[in-house]
Amino acid sequence: MNEQLSALGDELERDQQQLQRELEEIELLLKQAAVEAERNEARRVQAEQRLGQLEADPAAPPETVAEARAQMLNQTRRAVLMQAQLDVLTGKQRTLQRFMDRVTSLLPVVRAEAAGAPSQVVSNGNVSPAPAAAETSDGLVAQEQMRREIARQMHDGPAQSIANIALQAQIVQRLFERDPSRASQELNELVVMVQQALEATKTFIFDVRPMVLDDLGLVPTLRRSASERSRRSSVPVRFESVGTDRRLPTEVESGLFRMIDDSVAAYVALTATSVLVRVDWSERGVRATVHGTSPKGVQTAEQRAKAVVAAARRDKTLPDQLASMIHQQEEDEAARGRGLPEGVRAEFEQRAAPLGIKVNMSEDRWQIEFVAGE
């Protein structure tokens, strides 16, 4: 058995090295494609500007205008193709990274078992890692996944916004030399882009780790979070704090905030008509309750329209595949009305246990409670 596990470990190590090479290659291709995409976009903008100037010039020869239009269309086509290539490479990168994560998490477990670690268990041909090794491996993988997610969000969010701002700044710079009046309009758009990028960056930082949590504590952070969730989703999110609040241990504050904020996000995703976050402080501890109002029984205009076509949805003459899709959609809609999914409590309990926080959920699953110190 040890020889087989050792051979499996060697194979996993080779797979890991191969995956790492492929990921590095894709990363290089992504960088090259991104540079080329930026160049194509700059050329497309120049072609569009040239076409606009020629179309605005009554003396411009028709053949020159037609040539400029064809050039602009060609640059647009190239920009679309480059973006499609970026999307394909990004998708392949994510797929390979998932395999890489699995191999990376499994390899140390297999190596430890092959070395005859006494706390390892092999059952039905499956390797069950020792708790300490599993916790270490899972922790490292979780950290890497978190770093990867932060990097991805930075790339898709603030970094992309900054790249657009840089491109817009180049456009404004060129226009100041050619058409100052139009440059003023483009400059206003640049200011708007900067403001939007700043707002997106602040939101990103708050989502990763709200600084106000370290500076002021749980209550101000939850109050701001409720306001932000309400603004982004257009779902009313109210916050109440009863009693005298105080600072909690850093890990408890952070854990409570994350679980409460995730609960609010989950209820918003379930199309709750409103969400209430209430924090009750006592001498013994703190009790935080997140209550979502079920959309059941509240019929919107869209739901009334759906009711009109309900009979058509259940038409027996529909093709089986279409009927199955409709049935699945109806089940999904019904599930949203049943509150948080079954596995949510277990997930929160797993996160809360190391912090000494208890998790309670109502029978209808539209209310979840986190208790610390009681």
C-alpha positions in Angstrom: 0.0 0.0 0.0 2.8 2.4 0.9 4.4 1.8 -2.5 1.2 2.5 -4.3 0.7 5.7 -2.3 4.3 6.7 -3.0 3.7 6.1 -6.8 0.5 8.2 -6.5 2.4 10.9 -4.8 5.0 11.0 -7.6 2.3 11.2 -10.2 0.6 14.0 -8.3 3.9 15.8 -8.1 4.4 15.5 -11.8 0.9 16.7 -12.4 1.5 19.7 -10.1 4.7 20.6 -12.0 2.9 20.3 -15.3 0.0 22.4 -14.2 2.3 25.0 -12.8 4.1 25.2 -16.2 0.8 25.5 -18.0 -0.4 28.2 -15.6 2.8 30.2 -16.1 2.4 29.9 -19.8 -1.2 31.1 -19.7 -0.3 34.0 -17.4 2.3 35.1 -20.0 -0.2 34.7 -22.8 -2.7 36.7 -20.8 -0.2 39.6 -20.3 0.6 39.6 -24.0 -3.0 39.5 -25.0 -3.9 42.3 -22.5 -1.1 44.5 -24.0 -2.3 43.8 -27.5 -5.9 44.4 -26.5 -5.0 47.8 -25.1 -3.1 48.7 -28.3 -6.1 47.7 -30.4 -8.4 49.7 -28.2 -6.2 52.7 -28.6 -6.1 52.3 -32.4 -9.9 51.9 -32.4 -10.3 55.1 -30.5 -8.0 56.9 -32.9 -9.9 55.5 -35.9 -13.2 56.5 -34.3 -11.9 60.1 -33.7 -10.6 60.3 -37.2 -13.9 59.2 -38.7 -15.7 61.7 -36.5 -13.5 64.5 -37.7 -13.9 63.5 -41.4 -17.7 63.1 -41.1 -17.9 66.6 -39.5 -15.8 68.1 -42.4 -18.0 68.9 -45.4 -15.0 69.1 -47.6 -13.8 65.6 -46.8 -13.7 63.4 -49.9 -16.4 60.5 -49.7 -13.7 57.9 -50.5 -11.6 59.1 -47.6 -14.6 58.9 -45.2 -15.4 55.4 -46.5 -11.8 54.3 -45.9 -11.9 55.8 -42.4 -15.1 54.0 -41.7 -13.7 50.7 -42.9 -10.6 51.2 -40.8 -12.7 51.9 -37.7 -14.8 48.8 -38.3 -11.7 46.7 -38.8 -10.1 48.0 -35.5 -13.4 47.3 -33.7 -13.4 43.8 -35.0 -9.9 43.2 -33.8 -10.7 44.6 -30.4 -13.6 42.2 -30.0 -11.5 39.3 -31.1 -8.8 40.2 -28.6 -11.3 40.4 -25.8 -12.7 37.0 -26.8 -9.2 35.6 -26.7 -8.7 37.1 -23.2 -12.0 35.5 -22.0 -11.0 32.1 -23.3 -7.5 32.3 -21.7 -9.1 33.4 -18.4 -11.5 30.5 -18.4 -8.8 28.0 -19.1 -6.7 29.6 -16.3 -9.5 29.2 -13.8 -10.1 25.6 -14.8 -6.4 24.7 -14.5 -6.2 26.5 -11.2 -9.0 24.5 -9.7 -7.1 21.3 -10.7 -4.0 22.8 -9.2 -5.7 23.5 -5.9 -6.9 19.9 -5.7 -3.5 18.4 -6.4 -1.8 20.8 -4.0 -4.2 20.0 -1.2 -4.0 16.2 -1.8 -0.3 15.8 -2.3 0.9 16.4 1.3 -1.7 14.0 2.6 -0.6 11.3 0.2 3.0 11.9 1.0 2.4 11.7 4.8 0.4 8.4 4.4 3.1 6.9 2.2 5.7 7.8 4.9 3.6 5.8 7.4 2.2 8.7 9.5 0.3 7.0 12.4 -2.5 9.4 12.5 -3.5 8.9 8.8 -6.3 6.5 7.9 -6.9 4.7 4.7 -10.5 3.5 4.2 -12.0 1.9 1.1 -9.0 3.1 -0.9 -9.6 6.7 0.0 -7.0 8.6 2.1 -8.4 10.4 5.1 -5.8 13.0 6.4 -5.0 13.4 10.0 -6.9 16.3 11.5 -3.8 18.4 12.1 -2.5 17.8 8.6 -5.9 18.5 7.1 -6.3 21.7 9.0 -2.9 22.9 7.9 -3.5 21.9 4.3 -7.1 23.4 4.2 -5.8 26.6 5.8 -3.1 27.1 3.2 -5.5 26.3 0.3 -8.1 28.7 1.8 -5.4 31.4 2.0 -4.3 30.9 -1.6 -7.9 30.9 -2.7 -8.5 34.2 -0.9 -5.4 35.7 -2.4 -6.5 34.6 -5.8 -10.0 36.0 -5.4 -8.6 39.3 -4.2 -6.2 39.4 -7.1 -9.0 38.6 -9.6 -11.3 41.2 -8.1 -8.5 43.8 -8.2 -7.8 42.9 -11.9 -11.5 43.0 -12.9 -12.3 46.1 -10.8 -9.9 48.9 -9.7 -7.1 47.8 -12.1 -9.4 47.8 -15.1 -10.9 51.2 -14.1 -7.4 52.6 -13.8 -6.5 51.3 -17.2 -9.6 52.9 -18.7 -8.7 56.2 -16.9 -5.2 56.1 -18.4 -6.6 55.6 -21.9 -9.2 58.3 -21.4 -6.4 60.7 -20.2 -4.4 60.0 -23.4 -7.5 60.8 -25.5 -8.0 64.1 -23.6 -4.3 64.9 -24.1 -4.5 64.4 -27.8 -7.8 66.4 -28.1 -6.3 69.4 -26.3 -3.9 69.7 -29.2 -6.5 69.3 -31.9 -10.0 70.2 -30.5 -9.9 72.0 -27.2 -13.7 72.4 -27.0 -14.3 68.6 -27.4 -11.4 68.0 -25.0 -13.3 69.8 -22.3 -16.2 67.4 -22.7 -13.9 64.4 -22.6 -12.2 65.8 -19.5 -15.6 65.9 -17.7 -16.0 62.3 -18.6 -12.5 61.5 -17.2 -13.5 63.2 -13.9 -16.6 61.0 -13.7 -14.5 57.9 -14.4 -12.0 58.8 -11.6 -14.9 59.3 -9.2 -16.4 56.0 -10.1 -13.0 54.2 -9.8 -12.5 55.8 -6.4 -15.9 54.6 -5.2 -15.3 51.1 -6.6 -11.9 50.9 -4.9 -13.4 52.0 -1.5 -16.1 49.4 -1.9 -13.6 46.8 -2.7 -11.4 47.7 0.3 -14.5 47.6 2.5 -15.5 44.1 1.2 -12.0 42.8 1.8 -11.4 44.2 5.2 -13.4 47.3 6.4 -10.9 49.6 8.2 -13.7 51.1 10.3 -14.0 47.7 12.0 -10.5 48.0 13.4 -10.9 51.7 14.2 -14.5 51.9 15.6 -15.8 48.4 16.2 -18.7 46.3 15.2 -21.7 48.7 15.4 -20.4 51.4 13.1 -19.2 48.8 10.6 -22.5 47.0 10.5 -24.4 50.3 10.2 -22.3 51.3 7.2 -22.5 47.8 5.7 -26.3 47.8 6.0 -26.4 51.2 4.2 -24.1 49.9 1.5 -26.1 46.7 0.9 -29.3 48.7 0.7 -27.8 51.2 -1.8 -26.4 48.5 -4.0 -29.4 46.2 -4.0 -32.3 48.6 -3.6 -33.6 46.3 -0.8 -34.2 48.1 2.4 -31.6 46.9 5.0 -32.2 48.4 8.5 -29.8 48.2 11.4 -30.6 48.5 15.1 -28.3 48.3 18.1 -29.8 47.9 21.6 -27.8 48.3 24.8 -24.3 49.7 25.3 -21.9 48.4 22.7 -18.3 47.7 23.4 -15.2 46.4 21.7 -14.9 42.6 21.3 -11.8 40.5 20.7 -10.5 41.2 17.2 -11.2 37.7 15.8 -14.7 37.7 17.3 -15.6 41.1 15.9 -14.2 40.1 12.5 -16.1 36.7 12.5 -19.4 38.2 13.6 -19.2 40.9 11.0 -18.5 38.5 8.2 -21.3 36.1 9.2 -23.8 38.9 9.6 -22.8 40.6 6.4 -22.9 37.2 4.5 -26.4 36.5 6.0 -27.7 39.9 4.7 -26.2 39.3 1.3 -27.9 35.8 1.3 -31.3 37.2 2.1 -30.9 40.0 -0.5 -30.1 37.3 -3.0 -33.3 35.5 -2.1 -35.2 38.6 -3.1 -36.3 39.4 0.4 -38.5 42.5 0.5 -36.5 43.9 3.4 -33.8 42.8 5.9 -33.4 43.8 9.6 -30.1 43.5 11.4 -30.4 43.8 15.2 -27.6 43.6 17.7 -28.5 43.2 21.4 -25.8 43.9 24.0 -25.9 42.6 27.5 -23.4 42.3 30.3 -22.8 38.6 29.4 -22.3 39.0 25.7 -23.9 40.0 22.4 -26.7 38.6 20.3 -27.0 39.5 16.6 -30.1 38.7 14.6 -30.6 38.9 10.9 -34.2 38.7 9.8 -35.2 38.7 6.1 -38.8 39.4 5.1 -40.0 36.6 2.8 -41.3 37.8 -0.6 -44.1 35.2 -0.4 -47.5 36.8 -0.5 -46.1 40.1 -1.8 -47.0 40.2 -5.5 -45.1 42.6 -7.7 -46.1 43.6 -11.2 -43.6 41.1 -12.6 -45.0 38.3 -10.4 -48.5 39.2 -11.6 -47.3 39.0 -15.2 -45.8 35.6 -14.4 -49.2 34.4 -13.0 -50.9 35.3 -16.3 -48.6 32.9 -18.2 -48.5 30.2 -15.5 -51.1 28.1 -17.4 -49.0 28.3 -20.5 -45.9 27.2 -18.6 -47.8 24.0 -17.5 -49.1 23.3 -21.0 -48.8 19.5 -21.6 -48.1 20.0 -25.3 -44.7 21.7 -24.5 -41.6 19.8 -25.6 -40.1 17.7 -22.7 -36.8 19.7 -22.6 -38.6 23.0 -22.4 -41.1 21.7 -19.8 -38.1 20.5 -17.8 -36.4 23.8 -17.9 -39.6 25.6 -16.9 -40.1 23.1 -14.0 -36.6 23.7 -12.8 -37.1 27.5 -12.9 -40.3 27.1 -10.9 -38.5 25.0 -8.4 -35.7 27.6 -8.1 -38.2 30.3 -7.5 -40.0 28.2 -4.9 -36.7 27.5 -3.2 -36.0 31.2 -2.9 -39.3 31.6 -1.0 -38.2 28.9 1.6 -35.4 31.0 3.1 -31.7 30.1 3.5 -30.6 26.8 2.0 -30.3 23.8 4.4 -26.5 23.8 4.4 -26.1 27.4 5.5 -26.5 26.8 9.2 -23.8 24.0 9.1 -21.5 26.3 7.2 -22.0 29.2 9.7 -21.6 26.8 12.6 -18.3 25.5 11.2 -17.0 29.1 11.0 -18.4 30.1 14.4 -17.3 27.2 16.5 -13.6 28.2 16.8 -14.8 31.7 17.9 -17.2 30.4 20.6 -20.2 31.8 18.7 -23.5 29.9 18.7 -25.7 29.8 15.6 -29.5 29.5 15.7 -31.9 29.5 12.7 -35.7 29.8 12.7 -37.8 27.0 11.3 -38.8 29.0 8.3 -35.1 29.9 7.8 -35.9 33.6 7.4 -34.1 34.5 10.6 -30.6 33.6 11.8 -29.0 34.4 15.1 -25.4 34.6 16.2 -24.7 34.6 20.0 -21.3 35.4 21.5 -20.4 35.2 25.2 -23.8 34.2 26.5 
